[in-house]
Amino acid sequence: MKKIHIVIIVLLILIADQALKLYVKTTFPLNTSRAVAGNWFYLYFVENPGMAYGWKFGGNWGKMALTIFRMGAVVFGTWYLGMIIRKKYHNGFIFCAALVYAGAIGNLIDSCFYGLIFDKGMVFDSQLKEYLGYSGLATYHSPGYASFLHGNVVDMLYFPLIRGHFPSWFPFWGGEDFEFFRPIFNLADAAISGGIISILIFQKKFFKQQLEEKKHQTIETKALVDDATQVF
């Protein structure tokens, strides 16, 4: 797979991810939804100050640390993608790595810049030690609601495929409602998860060539040692 192919894949994911985020951010009030397909697929606008699927930690410092980590991951990913293309790794593995890379960039853009370009966003209250929501629609405005590195990631993809109620006798969750799939995420999250899961599933196929080369080199090394042993 050539570098130009990877550039096209990454750009397509970034354009689709950012276009959907900007659309939702500017047309949906926070924590509102619209049905896309029946009762199983919604666009549900939430802001995520933390990691994928709503995981978060710390406050402003935790968010800054997470954004810096994302920046480091993108820098490493740039080098790593170039390396595996140069060494002609399996095309499937390169494609999956490109998905993870594009997803990391997509969420990094939100974290770095959305606080600078929008007038409204969730902000951390140091006294309450939690992020506070807002009302109304966000608009493009400078200065924005937060400083560089402190923007929130926009999430909107919601698939409540199965909804039900645990029976009273069910351990731990008896009598409670359940829902699958509950997390709300974005296209960047989906790209990261899809790339990682695919690598785990197809790792034997992806790394078959590398494993065979390593095995061949090991056999050759042993042969040299045996020959040397026979001489002595």
VEXDREN-2710 file (C-alpha; in Angstrom, 1 decimal):
% VEXDREN-2710
k/r/px/py/pz
1/MET/0.0/0.0/0.0
2/LYS/1.4/3.4/-1.0
3/LYS/1.6/6.5/1.2
4/ILE/-0.9/8.3/-1.1
5/HIS/-3.5/5.7/-0.3
6/ILE/-3.0/6.1/3.4
7/VAL/-3.3/9.9/3.0
8/ILE/-6.6/9.6/1.2
9/ILE/-8.0/7.2/3.8
10/VAL/-7.0/9.4/6.7
11/LEU/-8.4/12.5/5.0
12/LEU/-11.7/10.9/4.2
13/ILE/-12.1/9.8/7.8
14/LEU/-11.2/13.2/9.1
15/ILE/-13.5/15.1/6.7
16/ALA/-16.4/12.8/7.6
17/ASP/-15.7/13.0/11.3
18/GLN/-15.3/16.7/11.5
19/ALA/-18.2/17.5/9.2
20/LEU/-20.6/15.4/11.4
21/LYS/-19.2/16.9/14.6
22/LEU/-19.5/20.5/13.3
23/TYR/-23.1/19.9/12.1
24/VAL/-24.2/18.4/15.4
25/LYS/-22.3/21.0/17.5
26/THR/-24.0/23.9/15.8
27/THR/-27.5/22.5/15.2
28/PHE/-28.3/20.4/18.3
29/PRO/-28.8/21.7/21.9
30/LEU/-26.6/19.8/24.3
31/ASN/-28.1/16.4/25.4
32/THR/-30.8/16.3/22.7
33/SER/-31.3/13.7/20.0
34/ARG/-32.9/13.0/16.7
35/ALA/-34.0/9.6/15.4
36/VAL/-32.1/8.5/12.2
37/ALA/-33.4/4.9/11.9
38/GLY/-36.4/3.8/14.0
39/ASN/-35.6/3.3/17.7
40/TRP/-32.2/1.8/17.2
41/PHE/-30.1/4.6/15.7
42/TYR/-30.0/8.2/16.9
43/LEU/-27.9/11.3/16.6
44/TYR/-27.5/12.2/20.3
45/PHE/-25.3/15.2/21.0
46/VAL/-23.1/15.0/24.1
47/GLU/-19.8/16.5/24.9
48/ASN/-17.0/14.4/26.2
49/PRO/-14.2/16.0/28.2
50/GLY/-12.4/12.7/28.5
51/MET/-11.5/9.6/26.5
52/ALA/-13.5/7.5/24.1
53/TYR/-17.1/6.5/24.9
54/GLY/-17.3/9.0/27.8
55/TRP/-14.5/7.9/30.0
56/LYS/-12.8/10.8/31.8
57/PHE/-10.5/11.6/34.7
58/GLY/-9.0/14.5/36.5
59/GLY/-10.3/18.0/35.8
60/ASN/-8.6/20.6/33.7
61/TRP/-5.2/19.0/34.5
62/GLY/-6.5/15.6/33.5
63/LYS/-7.9/16.9/30.3
64/MET/-4.7/18.7/29.4
65/ALA/-2.7/15.5/30.1
66/LEU/-5.1/13.5/27.9
67/THR/-4.7/16.0/25.1
68/ILE/-0.9/16.0/25.3
69/PHE/-1.0/12.2/25.3
70/ARG/-3.1/12.3/22.1
71/MET/-0.6/14.6/20.5
72/GLY/2.2/12.2/21.4
73/ALA/0.2/9.3/20.0
74/VAL/-0.3/11.2/16.7
75/VAL/3.4/12.0/16.4
76/PHE/4.3/8.4/17.1
77/GLY/1.6/7.2/14.7
78/THR/3.0/9.4/11.9
79/TRP/6.4/7.7/12.3
80/TYR/5.0/4.2/12.7
81/LEU/2.7/4.4/9.6
82/GLY/5.7/5.5/7.5
83/MET/7.8/2.7/8.9
84/ILE/5.2/-0.1/8.2
85/ILE/4.6/1.2/4.7
86/ARG/8.3/1.3/4.0
87/LYS/8.8/-2.2/5.3
88/LYS/5.8/-3.4/3.2
89/TYR/3.7/-4.8/6.1
90/HIS/0.4/-6.5/5.2
91/ASN/-2.0/-4.1/3.5
92/GLY/-4.7/-5.0/6.0
93/PHE/-2.6/-4.1/8.9
94/ILE/-1.5/-0.8/7.4
95/PHE/-5.2/0.0/6.7
96/CYS/-6.2/-0.8/10.3
97/ALA/-3.3/1.3/11.6
98/ALA/-4.4/4.2/9.4
99/LEU/-7.9/3.9/11.0
100/VAL/-6.5/4.2/14.5
101/TYR/-4.3/7.1/13.4
102/ALA/-7.1/9.0/11.7
103/GLY/-9.3/8.5/14.7
104/ALA/-6.6/9.9/17.1
105/ILE/-6.2/13.0/14.9
106/GLY/-10.0/13.5/14.7
107/ASN/-10.4/13.6/18.5
108/LEU/-7.2/15.6/18.9
109/ILE/-8.7/18.4/16.7
110/ASP/-11.7/18.7/19.0
111/SER/-9.5/18.8/22.1
112/CYS/-7.1/21.4/20.8
113/PHE/-9.4/23.8/18.9
114/TYR/-13.1/23.4/19.7
115/GLY/-12.7/25.4/22.9
116/LEU/-11.1/28.2/20.8
117/ILE/-13.7/28.5/18.0
118/PHE/-17.1/27.9/19.8
119/ASP/-18.8/30.2/22.3
120/LYS/-20.4/27.4/24.3
121/GLY/-19.1/24.1/25.7
122/MET/-19.0/22.1/28.9
123/VAL/-16.5/23.7/31.4
124/PHE/-15.0/22.3/34.6
125/ASP/-16.2/23.8/37.9
126/SER/-13.3/23.4/40.4
127/GLN/-15.7/23.8/43.4
128/LEU/-18.2/21.2/42.3
129/LYS/-15.4/19.1/40.6
130/GLU/-17.5/18.3/37.6
131/TYR/-18.2/19.6/34.1
132/LEU/-21.2/21.9/33.7
133/GLY/-23.5/21.9/30.7
134/TYR/-25.0/24.8/28.8
135/SER/-28.2/25.8/27.1
136/GLY/-28.9/27.0/23.5
137/LEU/-26.9/26.3/20.4
138/ALA/-23.2/26.8/20.1
139/THR/-21.9/29.3/17.5
140/TYR/-18.5/30.0/16.0
141/HIS/-16.9/32.7/18.2
142/SER/-13.5/33.8/19.2
143/PRO/-12.4/33.8/22.0
144/GLY/-14.3/30.6/22.8
145/TYR/-15.4/28.8/25.9
146/ALA/-12.0/27.3/26.7
147/SER/-8.3/27.7/26.1
148/PHE/-6.0/25.7/23.8
149/LEU/-5.9/21.9/24.7
150/HIS/-9.1/22.2/26.8
151/GLY/-11.8/21.7/24.2
152/ASN/-14.4/18.9/24.5
153/VAL/-14.8/16.1/22.0
154/VAL/-18.2/16.0/20.3
155/ASP/-20.0/12.6/20.4
156/MET/-23.3/11.8/18.7
157/LEU/-23.6/8.2/17.4
158/TYR/-26.1/6.3/19.7
159/PHE/-27.3/2.7/19.0
160/PRO/-29.7/1.5/21.7
161/LEU/-30.2/-1.8/19.8
162/ILE/-31.8/-3.7/22.7
163/ARG/-33.8/-2.2/25.6
164/GLY/-35.3/-4.1/28.4
165/HIS/-35.8/-4.7/32.1
166/PHE/-33.8/-7.1/34.4
167/PRO/-36.2/-9.4/36.4
168/SER/-36.2/-8.8/40.1
169/TRP/-34.3/-12.1/40.8
170/PHE/-31.4/-11.1/38.5
171/PRO/-28.1/-10.7/40.5
172/PHE/-26.8/-7.2/41.1
173/TRP/-29.1/-5.5/38.5
174/GLY/-32.4/-7.0/39.5
175/GLY/-35.3/-4.6/38.7
176/GLU/-33.1/-2.2/36.8
177/ASP/-33.4/-1.2/33.1
178/PHE/-30.8/-2.3/30.7
179/GLU/-29.7/-1.1/27.3
180/PHE/-27.4/-2.4/24.6
181/PHE/-25.5/-0.5/23.1
182/ARG/-25.4/2.4/25.7
183/PRO/-22.2/4.4/24.9
184/ILE/-22.4/7.5/22.6
185/PHE/-19.4/7.9/20.4
186/ASN/-18.2/9.5/17.2
187/LEU/-16.7/8.4/13.9
188/ALA/-13.1/8.9/15.2
189/ASP/-13.9/6.5/18.1
190/ALA/-15.4/4.0/15.7
191/ALA/-12.3/4.2/13.5
192/ILE/-10.0/3.6/16.5
193/SER/-12.1/0.7/17.9
194/GLY/-12.6/-0.8/14.4
195/GLY/-8.8/-0.7/13.7
196/ILE/-7.8/-2.2/17.0
197/ILE/-10.4/-4.9/17.0
198/SER/-9.5/-5.9/13.4
199/ILE/-5.8/-6.1/14.3
200/LEU/-6.6/-8.4/17.2
201/ILE/-8.9/-10.6/15.1
202/PHE/-6.6/-10.9/12.1
203/GLN/-3.2/-10.6/13.7
204/LYS/-2.0/-14.0/12.6
205/LYS/-2.8/-13.1/9.0
206/PHE/-1.4/-9.6/9.3
207/PHE/1.9/-10.7/10.8
208/LYS/2.4/-14.1/9.0
209/GLN/5.2/-12.7/6.8
210/GLN/7.1/-11.2/9.7
211/LEU/6.8/-14.3/11.8
212/GLU/8.0/-16.5/8.9
213/GLU/11.0/-14.2/8.3
214/LYS/11.9/-14.2/12.0
215/LYS/11.6/-18.0/12.0
216/HIS/13.8/-18.3/8.9
217/GLN/16.4/-16.0/10.5
218/THR/16.4/-18.1/13.7
219/ILE/17.0/-21.3/11.7
220/GLU/19.8/-19.7/9.8
221/THR/21.4/-18.5/13.0
222/LYS/21.2/-21.9/14.6
223/ALA/22.8/-23.4/11.5
224/LEU/25.8/-21.1/11.7
225/VAL/26.3/-22.0/15.4
226/ASP/26.1/-25.7/14.6
227/ASP/28.6/-25.4/11.8
228/ALA/31.0/-23.5/14.0
229/THR/30.6/-26.1/16.7
230/GLN/31.4/-28.9/14.2
231/VAL/34.6/-27.1/13.1
232/PHE/35.9/-26.8/16.7
END
